[in-house]
Amino acid sequence: MPRKTAGALGCLLLLLVLPALALAEKDRPGSKDHPMFNRMPGTHIIGYRQADFDGYNFNLTVRTHERVEGKFTTIEYGTNKDATKASALEIMRQHQAAIAAIGGQTVYDNKTHVTSMKLIKDGKEIWVQVNAANGRYTLIIVEKKDMVRSITAKAIFDELSQKGFMVIDVHFDTGKATIKPESAPLIEQMAEMLKSNPGLKVAVEGHTDNVGKPQDNQALSQARAKAVMEALIAKGIEAGRLEARGFGDSKPVADNRSDEGRAKNRRVELVKL
């Protein structure tokens, strides 16, 4: 009698488990969670894409964005049929807490369904945006990779000779005058060009887009121009051959109403004196 009872109980448990297994929803084939984040409980991956190099416009404010390019991942999650749906705000807050725990920061939060975050760690700059709805959300993650144009001292001198100026693709930390390490080869070639032409004097001119206050843009452009000048002095170029000038947003070369235009306006120029 006890054996029959145990057998009947086992069959009952199996009948209860089978429907739950049948309802379990699988991740999209080939997809996986990003190592920075655990998925929300009771969710599965319904969309997934990775690319070695792609870009995304991350929100900084309602109207402004930061274009970030590099290793690209987007993961879309949906809630399982038998699970409780998390609110959009809960999804945002969970991801903000997760990135804060590893040293990241929130750069934009619309308080309802969109948040942008950034992590700088171990020489890497990683941007994340969460687009959330009740029970459904998408992660966009870009590990930034700057494509630095290879250029020689001779090419710099030739363009200065022909045009009188050259846009120098020096990269800075966002909103700062700190030159990124990947720009070191370009600074080296600029210094080499000046050493090879000892009679040449140049001005380093900084420019920004029109986002923010004009006085702040002026100060940033001046600081960036000065940073490049000081980097050249550190390479052995006499200070008397160099000038640093900041023009802020007063000399745009493209339309500031588009992300692409603003990117072109954020520039450093080397000008022959």
N, C-alpha and C positions, 0 to 999 in steps of 0.2 A: 504493500500500500504506500509507504513512503517513497519508493522508487517511482511509482506512477505519478505521485504528486510532484516530485522533482522534475520528471519529464514534462509534465503538463505546464509547469511553471516556466521551464526553459523554452518551450514552444511559444508561450505567451510573450516572453521577453523578446524572442526573435521577431515575432509579429509586430511588436512595438518598435523595434529598432529598424526594421526594413523600410518602413515609410520614411523615417528620418534620413536614412541613407539615400533613398531615392530622391529626396528633396535637396540633398547637399549639392551646392552649385560649385562647379569647378572654375578655376582661373582660365583665362584665355591661353591656349597653347603657346608655349615659348615665352610667356610673361613671368615676371618675378617682382617681388618687392624691392624697393631701393634700400640699400644698407643703412641709410640715415634714419629711416622711419619704420616703425611697426604699423601695420594696417589697423584701421578701426575694427573693433570686434564685430564679428558677424558679417564681414564683407568679402567680396571676391573681385578679381580683376576682370573687367569687361572690355578694356581697351589698353593697348600697349604699343609704344614705339620707341626705338632707340636709334641714334645716329651719331657717328663719330664727330661730325661737325655740323651744327645747325644753330639757329638763333631764335631769341624770343624777346619781346618787349615787356619787361617787368614793370609793373606799376610803381611809381614813386609818389604820385598824387593821383587825383581823379583824372587829370588831363595830361600829366607828364609821365614819361617812361624812361627806363634805362635799357638800351639794347645790349644784350649779353649774348656772346657767341662762344661755342665750344662743344664739349660732349653733351649731347642732348638726350633726355629721357622724359617721356610723358606716360603716366599711369592713370587709368580711370577705374574707379572702384564703384561697385553697386552693392546694395544690401541684400543679403540672403532673404529668401521669402519668409522664413520662419524667425527672422531676427528683428530686433527693435531698431528702428531707424534713428541714427544720431542727427541732431539738428545741425544746420550749417555752421552756426556759431560754435557749437561744441567741437566740430571737426577742425575749425580754424584754431581754436584755443589749444587743442591737443597738439597740433603741429607746431604752434608757436612755443609751447612749453618744451617740446622735444628738441627744437633747435637751440633754444636758450640754454638747455642743459648741457650742450656740447660747445657753448661759447658763441653761438650765433645771435643775430638780432632781427627784429621785425623792422622793415623799412616802410611798410605801408599796411594799413588796416582800415577797411571801409566799414568795420563794425557789424557787417551783416554776412557777407559771403566771399570776399576776396581779401587775401593777405599775401604780401611779398616779403621774403626773408633772405638774409644773406649770412654766409659763414665764411670766414677767412681763417684757415688753419693749415699748418704744415705746408705753407707756400701755395696753397690752393684757394681759389675764390669760387664759392658755390652759391648760386642763386636758386631760390625755390619760390614758386607761386602756387597757392592753393585756391582753386575755384570750387566752392562748395555749394551744395543744395541739401535739402533734407534727405538723408540716406544715400547720397551720391556725391562723389567729389573727384576732382582731377588734380594730380600733382604734375607740375612742370618743373624740371630740374635741369639746370645747365651748369656744368663745371667749366668755368671760363678758360678760354684759350685764345690769347691774342696772336693774330697772324702778323708778324713783324716783317715788313718788306726789307729784303736784303738789298743794300745799296753801298756803293763804294765811294771812297774819297773823291775819285776822279769824276764820278757822276754828279756828286754834289757841286764840285767846282764848275763843271760844264754848265749845269743849270743856272747857277749864280751868274756865270759869265753871259749867258744868253738872255735870261729874264731879269736878272737883278735881284731875284728872291726865289725861295723854295720853301714849300710846305714840308716841315720835318715831322715825321710820324712818331713823335715821342709819346709814350703812354704814361699816364699818371694814375694814382689811386683816385677813386671817385671823389670829387669835391675837394681834393687836396693838391698840394704842389710836390708830392713825393713821386719821384720818377720810378717807374716799375723796373725791376731787374732785367726784363727782356729787352729794354731799350739800350742797355749797355753797349752792344755792338754798334749801334747807330751813333751814340755819343763818341765812341772810339774813332769811327770813320770821319765824323765832323772835326775832331781834334787833329786827325792825320791830315785832312785837307788843309786846315789852317797852318799846320807846321810846314807843309809843302809849299805854301804860298805866304811867306812871312810879311809881305807888304799888304796883305788883305785885312781889312777891318769889317766887322759885321755887327748887326744888331739882331738880338733874339727878341722876337715880338710874340706876345701871348694874346690869344683871343678866346672868347667864350660864346655860348649861345645866349639867348635872352631870358632864360629861366632864372628866377630869383631877382634880387635887388641889384640895380646897376652898380651901386658902390661896392657890393660884395663881388660882383663879376669883375670889376676893375681890379680889386685887391687880389683875386685869385689869378687873373691873367698876369699881373705883375709878378706875383710870387712864382708862377710857373716859368716865366721867362728868366727870372733870376736864378731859379734852380738849374736850368739848362746852362746858363752862363757860368755858374759856380762849378758845375760838373766839368765844363771845358777848362776852366782855370785849374781844377784839380788834375787835369790831364797835361798841364804844362803850358797852357796858352796864356799869354800876358793879358792881364785885366784891362790894360789900356787899349787893346784891340777889340774890346767887346762892349756892347751896351745891352741893357735889358729894358724892354718897354712893354707895358701892359695897356691894352686897348679895350678890355672888357668885351661888351657886346656891341660896340659902336661901329664895327666894320664887318658885318656879315657878308659871306660869299654865297649863301644859299638861304632858302625860305625857312624861317624858324618855326613855321606851322607844322612841319613834318619831322619825324624822328631822324630821317636821313639828312634833312637840311640842318638840324641842330648838331648832328654829329660832324658835319663838314665845318660848321662854324667854330666848334671846339678844336682849336688847332694852334700849333706853334710854327712861326715862319722864321727863316734865316734870311736876312736882308743885307745886301752888299752896301757898304757905306762909301 
